Amino acid sequence: MKKKSDCKLVIAVRRDLHMTRGKEIAQACHAAVGVLLGGSGYTYDEEKCELDHVRMDRDTLAWLEGGSAKICVKVDTEQALYDLERKAGEAGIHSCLIIDDGLTMFHGVKTPTCIAIGPARSDMLNPVTGGLQLY
């Protein structure tokens, strides 16, 4: 039986944009993949078509091995995403802010839609995301 980890990944989605449910899910997936790859320091070997030198910090490994908890929360403004990005950076937590290209929604305007923060221990994440309402 796997040991449950105290590490989690928080994904904050903007609700003021009135995205379709599928669009929200796709944006959240982009954020989750982005924060994992962005924090891993990976390199890609085009000739071999494979990832090389993937490094993960202790919290990410604990998260992957201990259940991979993902918590979805909602925010109501673009500024809220930027505030979360700033707070995560100040706390030393990886984050990935997703800015949609506007090709399927938003009439061609690049639009910040969501952010993934973590994986990190709850005691690090709670000061950054603890006050947000669950999605």
N, C-alpha and C positions, 0 to 999 in steps of 0.2 A: 504494500500500500504506500502511495506517495505521501510524503510529508507536506502538509498544507503550509504554504508560505504566507508571510505577513506582507509580501510585496504585491502591489496592484498597479494597474494601468488605468488612468482616468481619461475619458474622452468627453470633451465638452462640445455640444452641438448648438449652433445658433437656431433658435426657434422663431425669431422675428422674420426670417426669410421665407417662411412657408414653403420649404422645399417638399417635394413629394417624399413619401417614406423611402422609396428606393434610392432617391438622390441622397437623403440623409445617411442611409446605410452605406452607400458607396463612399461618401466623403469620410465617414468614420473609419471605414476600412483603409482608405488612403492614409489617414492619420496614424492608425495603428501600425501599418507596415512601415510608414515613413519614420516613426520614432524608433522602431526596432532597428531598422537598417542604418539610420542616421547615427545612432548611438553605438553601433557595432564597429565602426571604422573599417568596414569591408572594402575590398578591392575586387574588381571584376576582370577576369582573364578572357578577352574576346575570342582568342584562338581556341581555347578549351571550352568556352561557353560555361564557365563555372565561377563561383565566388571563391576568392582566396583570402586568407588572412582575416577571417571573421573573429573579432574579439568582443567579448561581452563582459560587462561588469558583474560583480557579485549579485547585486539586486536583480538584474535581468535573468541571470542563470537561476536564481532562487525562484523567480516568478515563473519561468518556463517549466521548471521541475516540480513546482508546488501548486499547480492548478490553473495558472495563468488568469487570475481574476481581472476582469474588465468591468469598470464602473462607468456608466453613461450618465452624464449630467447635462442640464440645459442652461444656456445663457440667452440673453435677449438683445445683445448688442455686439457690434463689431469691436467696440472698445473693450468689452469684457474679455474677448479673445486675446487682445493685445496685453491687457492687464495680467491675464493668466500666464502668457508667454514670459512677461517680465518677472513675475513672481517666481515662476519655475526656474528661470535663469539665476535669480538671486539666491534661490535655495539649492542651486547646483543639481537640478533635476533636468534630464533630457526632455525636450518637447518637440513637437512637429506641428506647426501651424499650416493648415491647408488653405490655399487660395485657389478657388475654382477658376478655370479659364473662361467660363461663361458661354461655352459652346452649346450647351443643351438648355440652360436656364440663364437668367440674368442678362439677357439681350446683349451678349458679347462683352459685358463688363466683368473684369476680374473681381471676384468677391470672396473675402475670407468667410469660410463656412464652419470650421471646427478646429479643434486642437487636441492632440493626444499628449499626455504628460505622464512620464514614468518609463518603464516600471520603476517603482521606488517603494521603500517601506512606508507603511501607513503613517508613522510618526513624522516623516518628512512631507508626505503629500497632504495630510490633513490641514496644516496651516495654509496651504495654497488652494485647495479645492473643497475643504470640508464644509464650507458654508453654502455650497451650490446645491440646488434642488435636483433630486434624481430625475432622470428622464422618464 
